[in-house]
Every structure is written in structure tokens, then in C-alpha cells.
Amino acid sequence: MSDAPEPRDPEPRGPAVLLAGVGAVGARTARQLVDTEGIGRLVLAERRPDQRRAALDAIGDRAVALDDPYGEWPDDIAIVVSALPASGDAPLARLAIERGVPFLSGTEDADTIDELLALQPIVRAASASVVIGSGLAPGLSDVLARHAASALDDVDEVHIARVGTSGPASVATMKRALRERPREWRDGAWHEGRRRPTRELVWFPEPVGGRDCDAVASGIVLLQRQFPDAQRLTVRYGEGDDGANWRRAGDAASWGAVRVEVWGRRGRARDSIVYGVVERTAVASGTMLALVAASLLGVLDLGRPPGPGVFAASEFLEPVPLLTELARRGVKAATFEGVGGESPVTPARG
């Protein structure tokens, strides 16, 4: 028997990813990236030593760490993926643009989305790419809306509702969204309402069930880019887990869900299609963020990546390949049939 040591696995070949932030969502994004064939090493940029060490311990030799996402980066970085709190995205995006590296954000914050969209002139001038709307909602919700729209002859209404948070930063973003004035697209124009109770009972897949949800501005501008001719577009957020996640400052293991309701014409009849997703919020958001990154890098064929500019992920991802890959990784969409919380659910079909 030979006493020679077993050969070590060769260093992974493929594009290197800078992942900024390894909290609840970022840690799951990292795990999904490591499990994606064709991804090279991960560079984890995280200022909190405990979070940084936990992520390195979970991933092992595939990752190295930086203590500052805004400092120097290795020369081989092929994409920057942000799972930072909302305030960190725009400064990091500007650095990525200056350094000629595509930037991907999973933010759900309305003001941050507007700030990133405002970078359009400098992004195009630099022939760079910035992709937003890459989480649960906005993100997966918008892809489901496209999927539903493909079964209709035309679309006149889209209504998205979401519950669940994935850590303290996500809780802060949702609380801010529920405090600020909601925004709605109606009859070809924007309407901003006063912040007053606008609660509506929305049914999500079990075990979430019925939740009271309020109109918000989060993600609505990205939905309007996708459905500019629709008569009405709304986004609503609701509190998950009967309020327990607020008290725990956003338990990463809490349930999240989205419901996507699309109305339009099919033949001579007006019809609707309703999709739903339920999963641990951080798991769904982190998996979605990783798959968008893999698609941008060309290691997964989920849609043709865009050219220079600021785009939403749903503008280039193909719904069927994306939903298939999400289901393979445990995040499954379903179709509601019937009404109310007792409706049977069947897998979404391509």
C-alpha cells in the first residue's frame, strides 16, 4: 500500500466572483455559487469578522476573504455580486463600473433601485453592465409575471405580493417600504398615494396562507419597464410569520412567499394566471441571486445576458430554464387553481 498522500483537487477553473456581504442572503448565494459547475473561486468581501469566518468555514478552499468590498480587488474578478444592505449598493456599483466589471444587485429597496437606474448614462458610456431586481421580489416575482404573460394574448394588470424577510437589513428595508408612500402604475401614469392603511388580504401557498399586505413602491418601476402597456401594476408587502420575524430582527430561517397575479385576454375572454412560491426567504433570495450571476457569466444557459446598460434580471432571463434550475435546487413555483387558501396547487409548467 502506498504511503503517498492523496492528490488534492486542482484549483477550480472558471470566472472568479466577488461576493460583497455574506449575511443571511449572501451566505446562501455563496453556497449556490460553489455548487455551480464552471464557477471559479469566490472572493468574499465582508467587514464583520464573525460573518466572514463563518462563510469561509462553510465553503472551504474555494473561497478567500477581503475585509473591505470598497478596497482593492484581485485582478481576475469577473463579476461583482452584492448582498449588502441597500446603502452599500450604489457606491459599489460605481467602483465596478470604474474597474470594468459587471455588477449585480439583489436589493429590494425602492430608493436604491432608482439610484442604480440613474447610473444608466455612465454605465453605457463605460460599456458596462449593471443588473438589478435579482432577488425574490423584485426578481423571481417578475420572471413569474413574464411566464404568466406568455400564456395570454395581452396583459392589462399585474399584481405582486410578497411576505418574509431574510435578516436585519431586509427587515429594515421592508419597514421603510411600509412607512413610505406607495406607488402604483394606473392608466398610463404613476400615482403616489398617501401612506395610510391600504391592507388587502392576500393568499399565499401554505404554510404561509393568508396575510394582510400593504401597497409599496418597492420594485414597481422594474415591473413597469416589463409591462409598459398594462393598465394597472401594484406591489404589496406583508409581514411574515405573524410578526415573529420583526421581533427576531429577521430570522434567516423564516418563511417567505410571493404571489404573482396576471390578468389579460386569452382569445375573447378575460382570464388570469396566478403563480406562487414559498420557501425560506434567505434561501429563495440567495439561490436566485446566484443563478443570475451564473447566467451573466455564461456558465448557465438561462437567457442571453444584456449588453451595456442597467437592466432588471427579468428582462433577459428565460422563465422556463430559470424555473427548471430553481426547482432542481429546491425552490419551486406553483400555479394556484381555484380561490382562497384551500386552492390546490400544481407545479408550474413551461
WOSUL-V222257 format. One record per residue. N is the residue number from 0. D_CENTER is the distance of its C-alpha to the mean C-alpha in whole Angstrom. Layout:
n:N d_center:D_CENTER
n:N d_center:D_CENTER
This chain:
n:0 d_center:52
n:1 d_center:50
n:2 d_center:49
n:3 d_center:47
n:4 d_center:43
n:5 d_center:41
n:6 d_center:39
n:7 d_center:35
n:8 d_center:32
n:9 d_center:32
n:10 d_center:30
n:11 d_center:26
n:12 d_center:26
n:13 d_center:24
n:14 d_center:21
n:15 d_center:21
n:16 d_center:17
n:17 d_center:17
n:18 d_center:15
n:19 d_center:15
n:20 d_center:15
n:21 d_center:15
n:22 d_center:15
n:23 d_center:13
n:24 d_center:10
n:25 d_center:12
n:26 d_center:14
n:27 d_center:12
n:28 d_center:11
n:29 d_center:14
n:30 d_center:16
n:31 d_center:14
n:32 d_center:15
n:33 d_center:18
n:34 d_center:18
n:35 d_center:18
n:36 d_center:21
n:37 d_center:21
n:38 d_center:19
n:39 d_center:22
n:40 d_center:22
n:41 d_center:20
n:42 d_center:20
n:43 d_center:19
n:44 d_center:19
n:45 d_center:20
n:46 d_center:23
n:47 d_center:23
n:48 d_center:26
n:49 d_center:25
n:50 d_center:21
n:51 d_center:22
n:52 d_center:25
n:53 d_center:23
n:54 d_center:20
n:55 d_center:23
n:56 d_center:25
n:57 d_center:22
n:58 d_center:22
n:59 d_center:25
n:60 d_center:27
n:61 d_center:24
n:62 d_center:23
n:63 d_center:24
n:64 d_center:24
n:65 d_center:24
n:66 d_center:24
n:67 d_center:23
n:68 d_center:20
n:69 d_center:22
n:70 d_center:25
n:71 d_center:27
n:72 d_center:25
n:73 d_center:26
n:74 d_center:27
n:75 d_center:25
n:76 d_center:22
n:77 d_center:20
n:78 d_center:16
n:79 d_center:15
n:80 d_center:12
n:81 d_center:11
n:82 d_center:10
n:83 d_center:13
n:84 d_center:13
n:85 d_center:13
n:86 d_center:17
n:87 d_center:16
n:88 d_center:14
n:89 d_center:17
n:90 d_center:19
n:91 d_center:18
n:92 d_center:17
n:93 d_center:20
n:94 d_center:21
n:95 d_center:19
n:96 d_center:21
n:97 d_center:24
n:98 d_center:24
n:99 d_center:23
n:100 d_center:20
n:101 d_center:17
n:102 d_center:14
n:103 d_center:10
n:104 d_center:8
n:105 d_center:5
n:106 d_center:7
n:107 d_center:8
n:108 d_center:11
n:109 d_center:13
n:110 d_center:16
n:111 d_center:14
n:112 d_center:12
n:113 d_center:16
n:114 d_center:17
n:115 d_center:15
n:116 d_center:16
n:117 d_center:20
n:118 d_center:20
n:119 d_center:20
n:120 d_center:24
n:121 d_center:24
n:122 d_center:21
n:123 d_center:23
n:124 d_center:26
n:125 d_center:25
n:126 d_center:24
n:127 d_center:21
n:128 d_center:17
n:129 d_center:14
n:130 d_center:11
n:131 d_center:8
n:132 d_center:5
n:133 d_center:3
n:134 d_center:1
n:135 d_center:4
n:136 d_center:6
n:137 d_center:6
n:138 d_center:4
n:139 d_center:6
n:140 d_center:8
n:141 d_center:9
n:142 d_center:10
n:143 d_center:12
n:144 d_center:14
n:145 d_center:15
n:146 d_center:16
n:147 d_center:18
n:148 d_center:20
n:149 d_center:21
n:150 d_center:23
n:151 d_center:25
n:152 d_center:27
n:153 d_center:26
n:154 d_center:23
n:155 d_center:24
n:156 d_center:22
n:157 d_center:18
n:158 d_center:17
n:159 d_center:14
n:160 d_center:14
n:161 d_center:12
n:162 d_center:14
n:163 d_center:13
n:164 d_center:12
n:165 d_center:12
n:166 d_center:14
n:167 d_center:17
n:168 d_center:15
n:169 d_center:12
n:170 d_center:15
n:171 d_center:17
n:172 d_center:14
n:173 d_center:14
n:174 d_center:18
n:175 d_center:18
n:176 d_center:16
n:177 d_center:19
n:178 d_center:22
n:179 d_center:21
n:180 d_center:22
n:181 d_center:20
n:182 d_center:20
n:183 d_center:21
n:184 d_center:21
n:185 d_center:25
n:186 d_center:27
n:187 d_center:26
n:188 d_center:26
n:189 d_center:24
n:190 d_center:25
n:191 d_center:24
n:192 d_center:26
n:193 d_center:27
n:194 d_center:25
n:195 d_center:27
n:196 d_center:27
n:197 d_center:25
n:198 d_center:24
n:199 d_center:24
n:200 d_center:24
n:201 d_center:21
n:202 d_center:21
n:203 d_center:18
n:204 d_center:19
n:205 d_center:21
n:206 d_center:21
n:207 d_center:19
n:208 d_center:22
n:209 d_center:23
n:210 d_center:21
n:211 d_center:22
n:212 d_center:19
n:213 d_center:20
n:214 d_center:19
n:215 d_center:17
n:216 d_center:16
n:217 d_center:12
n:218 d_center:10
n:219 d_center:14
n:220 d_center:15
n:221 d_center:12
n:222 d_center:13
n:223 d_center:17
n:224 d_center:16
n:225 d_center:16
n:226 d_center:18
n:227 d_center:21
n:228 d_center:24
n:229 d_center:23
n:230 d_center:25
n:231 d_center:23
n:232 d_center:19
n:233 d_center:18
n:234 d_center:15
n:235 d_center:16
n:236 d_center:15
n:237 d_center:17
n:238 d_center:18
n:239 d_center:17
n:240 d_center:20
n:241 d_center:23
n:242 d_center:22
n:243 d_center:23
n:244 d_center:19
n:245 d_center:21
n:246 d_center:24
n:247 d_center:22
n:248 d_center:20
n:249 d_center:17
n:250 d_center:18
n:251 d_center:15
n:252 d_center:17
n:253 d_center:17
n:254 d_center:15
n:255 d_center:13
n:256 d_center:12
n:257 d_center:12
n:258 d_center:14
n:259 d_center:15
n:260 d_center:18
n:261 d_center:19
n:262 d_center:23
n:263 d_center:25
n:264 d_center:28
n:265 d_center:29
n:266 d_center:33
n:267 d_center:35
n:268 d_center:33
n:269 d_center:30
n:270 d_center:27
n:271 d_center:24
n:272 d_center:21
n:273 d_center:19
n:274 d_center:16
n:275 d_center:15
n:276 d_center:13
n:277 d_center:14
n:278 d_center:13
n:279 d_center:13
n:280 d_center:10
n:281 d_center:10
n:282 d_center:11
n:283 d_center:8
n:284 d_center:5
n:285 d_center:8
n:286 d_center:8
n:287 d_center:6
n:288 d_center:6
n:289 d_center:9
n:290 d_center:10
n:291 d_center:9
n:292 d_center:11
n:293 d_center:14
n:294 d_center:14
n:295 d_center:14
n:296 d_center:17
n:297 d_center:18
n:298 d_center:19
n:299 d_center:17
n:300 d_center:18
n:301 d_center:15
n:302 d_center:16
n:303 d_center:18
n:304 d_center:16
n:305 d_center:17
n:306 d_center:20
n:307 d_center:20
n:308 d_center:19
n:309 d_center:15
n:310 d_center:13
n:311 d_center:10
n:312 d_center:8
n:313 d_center:10
n:314 d_center:13
n:315 d_center:14
n:316 d_center:12
n:317 d_center:15
n:318 d_center:14
n:319 d_center:17
n:320 d_center:16
n:321 d_center:13
n:322 d_center:13
n:323 d_center:16
n:324 d_center:15
n:325 d_center:12
n:326 d_center:16
n:327 d_center:17
n:328 d_center:15
n:329 d_center:16
n:330 d_center:13
n:331 d_center:15
n:332 d_center:14
n:333 d_center:18
n:334 d_center:20
n:335 d_center:22
n:336 d_center:26
n:337 d_center:28
n:338 d_center:27
n:339 d_center:26
n:340 d_center:25
n:341 d_center:28
n:342 d_center:26
n:343 d_center:26
n:344 d_center:23
n:345 d_center:23
n:346 d_center:21
n:347 d_center:19
n:348 d_center:21
n:349 d_center:21
